[in-house]
Each structure stands twice: as C-alpha cells, then as structure tokens.
Amino acid sequence: MTKNLNNFEKCIGIEFEIIAVDDGSTDTSLSILKNYADKDKRLRVFAFQQNSGHQAAILCGLAHAKGDLIITMDSDGQDPPESIDRLINAHLQSHHEIIVAKRLTRKDGVAKKVTAYIFYRLLVLLGVPSESRDAGDYRLVTKRIKDLILAQPNSLQYIRGQIFTLKTATRMVNIDRKDRIAGETKYTFRKMARLAISSAFVIDPLKVAEVYISIAVLFATLSAFGGAAFLIVKVTLPGYYTAGITTLALMILFLFTIVIAMIAFQSLYMSLLFRSLRNEPAYLEKNF
C-alpha cells in the first residue's frame, strides 16, 4: 500500500496519513504495525482491548482521521490499494462527497456469495437505496460526511447502510475484489448474523410499515369476500354447514384483520422511533 500512496503523492500532490486499527488480534499483527509506524511517520496505529468488530474499527479510524478526504478499506488485501486513485479521481471529477467501490467480483465461497446476494437485495426491498447492493466498506467520504456518521449513535454499527441514509448523492466505482494476502477469514457465520441484525436499523421503517399495511388490507379484503361467501351459502343452503361454523369462520377472519392492523399501526409508530434513534439529518446543504 505504501508504494501506491507514494506514487499518488507524487502524481496528484495529496498528502496521506495511514490509520490502522487492530481489532483485538491475538497474533503479532499489533507489533508488526508498531514496527512499521516507527519507520513511516504517516502511519498511526490504534488497538482495541478485545475484538469489537470491523464496523467499530471503521468508526475508530474515522474518529482519528484528520484529512479532508477519508478512505476506509479492509486490511486483508481484498480491497485493492491501486484503486485508491480511482476513488479520488471520481471525487475530484464529480464533487460527490461519497464514493463507494462496488464489487463486480468476489473471491468468496459459494455459500457466502449466495447469502450476500440475497441479503443486499432484501435490504433494497426494505428501503435501502439500490446503490447499496454489493457495496462493502471500501469507500471515500469527505470530512463533512465523516462528521455526520460520527454524530449518529455509535450503537448502530452498519456503516455500509448508514452511508446511504444521508441526504447526498453517491458515486459508484466498479472494482474487482482480490484474494486475501494471507491467512483465512475470521469472520464467522455468527459475526455475519450480527451484522445482518444490525442492518435492521438502516432499513426504511416506513417501507416495513407499508408491507404490514398491505397485509392488513389484504386480510380485510379476504375477510369481506369470505364473510359474504359464507353468508350467501348460509342463506341459500341452510343445511350445508354445521351450526356455528359460519360464525366461527367470520370471527377468525375478523380477528386476523384486527391483529394485522394493530401490527401495521405499531410499525408506523416504531418508524418514528427508528428515525429519531438514527438521528438522520433532515437535509444536507450543497457545497458550491
């Protein structure tokens, strides 16, 4: 990476700082990073007492970043450092404050590819902008966007979704992910599940409410048609049903409609709480 940064500094005249966050590693990663930091003053190293997750590591890096432009990336080599100039050039050309590297290819197993495919498209269905599909944590943001992210509750650790809730345009840059430099991923299924659960706080709660309302309307319509059908059969064919069946069926349909309607109302109420909790900006002024 340092070779790439040296070339960028010469070509485009931008000074870089490098921030590495050790997420509670149990090997010699921290000591190796410290040795590099002694040789290269651009490198600053921070470490957690225990493993807290890569989203927390990104928050830590953002909190300590001093530059006007901040690029976050994985340290396993899968996010190609040679694409940094593409992110910077995309920002300089478009002046967009968020530049996201979209993964065209992934060097993962079949199971992870399938689950990731389903997961990202489910988020889009629930209101996260479509640009979030196949977007990881390799991105460029401006200092203003960094401050907006840090102003949100730190407990909402799903930055790759939070970034798309901000009221600003996003530019996508296509990249091909590489193989890991060394070792094997320690991102277990349990950690992936926790990340997926945390994504619930970045979906559009009104989209979820719309789904429940649609279900409530569907059940109300079925109840109306079903009730009418039961009554017609009861009147035209008095002996067709056993006594009490019509009343029981109508009660079940009515109660289902009431329950779904109550869930729809609660989802609308929760949507207000979610939006308050996320502390989204009501607007974002344009820089010009």
MOGIGI-V140345 format. One line per field, one symbol per residue. ss: DSSP state (h for helix, s for strand, l for the rest). psi: psi as a letter, one per 40 degrees, with the letter a starting at -180 (. if undefined). A space follows every 50 residues. Layout:
# MOGIGI-V140345
ss = ???
psi = ???
This chain:
# MOGIGI-V140345
ss = lhhhhhhhhhhhlllllsssssllllllhhhhhhhhhhhlllssssslll lllhhhhhhhhhhhllllssssllllllllhhhhhhhhhhhhhhlllsss sssssllllhhhhhhhhhhhhhhhhllllhhhllsssssssshhhhhhhh hlllllllhhhhhhhllllsssssssllllllllllllhhhhhhhhhhhh hlllhhhhhhhhhhhhhhhhhhhhhhhhhhhhhhhhllllllllhhhhhh hhhhhhhhhhhhhhhhhhhhhhhhhhhhllllllllll
psi = dddddddddddefhhiihhhhhgfieaedddddddddddheehhhiiidi heiddddddddddeheidhhhiiieeedhhdeedddddddddddeiehhh hhhdihfiiddddddddddddddddeehideehfhbehihiidddddddd eiheegggdedddeeigiihhihhihiiiidiaiiegidddddddddded eeihddddddddddddddddddddddddddddddddgdediihedddddd dddddddddddddddddddddddddddefihdihihh.
